[in-house]
Each structure stands twice: as C-alpha cells, then as structure tokens.
C-alpha cells in the first residue's frame, strides 16, 4: 500500500486554484452520517488526488475524513484545508 499523507493548512491561500479539478462538489454535513460509506459511494475509483475544504469549526472532523478516504481508496494525495468562516455547514470536495 502506498504511503499516504494528509496535509493540513490553517490558512487558505488568497487564491486556491481549483481549475484542475475534474469535479467540485459542495456537500452539507447533514447529508453524511458515516464518512466511510459516503466516500465509498461518492468517490470514483480512478482519482489521484482529493482536496477537502472544511470550515474551521469542523477541525476535529479532518482526521476522520482523511482516514475514511484512505480506508476506501488508494489515493496518493489527500489534502484537507481548513477555511476560516467562509463556509460553516458544508464541505467542498475537489476531485483530481
């Protein structure tokens, strides 16, 4: 199994280039009861990178999200970015 890493950023860059994303989705936290089941259903099998943008108030969820993705997909690069107060009740997925 490949060595996977979760990168955390406490401040988002002024401009985050999401132009290389194959798909961008906004997902309300209320839609997800179990991250493993959700990502197993939602994530395609042929992606190489996932960027998850979550609100700062959900920082405790970052490890859970990273582990859930790692558990179901063999992805080289998982980035979890904490966004201050721009979003509160949803997370954004960028699939590459």
HELIX and SHEET records of a PDB file:
HELIX    1   1 UNK A   29  UNK A   31  5                                   3    
HELIX    2   2 UNK A   35  UNK A   42  1                                   8    
HELIX    3   3 UNK A   56  UNK A   58  5                                   3    
HELIX    4   4 UNK A   61  UNK A   72  1                                  12    
SHEET    1   A 5 UNK A   5  UNK A   9  0                                        
SHEET    2   A 5 UNK A  77  UNK A  83  1                                        
SHEET    3   A 5 UNK A  49  UNK A  55  1                                        
SHEET    4   A 5 UNK A  90  UNK A  95 -1                                        
SHEET    5   A 5 UNK A  23  UNK A  28 -1                                        
END                                                                             
